[in-house]
Amino acid sequence: MQLRYLIHKEVVKRFILTNKRKNKKGFIQLLSRLMNGYKTILDASCGDSQLLTDIVAEKGNNIDFAIGNDISWSQVSLIKNKNENISFTNHDSTNLPFSENAFGVAICCNTLHHMPSEKHLAKLFQNLIRVAEKVIIVEIENPQNTGGFPKLLNKYYYEGFLQDVGERYLSQEEFRLKVEENSKDAKVRFSNFKNIQGNYMIAEIEKNKKTVSK
């Protein structure tokens, strides 16, 4: 498993799924804007992604501290980090140990389709909303719906080679319903970001001021 992800990180991401082709800069800038006003960040299911380190670099001195968390420490160990304001933890995102409103914003990327049941999905939302004032959910739209290159990429590379076992991909309508069902007392906004990998569905969940102040 670790060898496959090293190949993914050092070969495929550097020469095939490059940052330019993925418009990574545009994606980081978008997420950074959505985090404006918040100085503490949790990446709740970071995997081996450099997303958190890139966001913190983009925001510069506007961040007090950030934590990247993942259930797999072997994945986290692949992240290259030299920023002293970023720490990493190893917890199940459906059972986070952090206190209520410990973070200004929590981000969770491409995790919903890995949840094995509706119960696990609900617990994930409950934990994210509990520990942060604002939650940003990013989820790739079902590649079967998107079609074209994203469909082939998911079938033969992510599922075939990397053995990504996520099976609960969502359509845009299903994504909206899941978010709304699990954040009934919050303000929710939806948007999209498209690149070579597919259509990324984004939900911003903000708790009301009364909930935050409790």
Order of alpha helices (4+ residues) and beta strands (2+ residues): alpha-alpha-beta-alpha-beta-alpha-beta-beta-alpha-beta-alpha-alpha-alpha-beta-beta-alpha
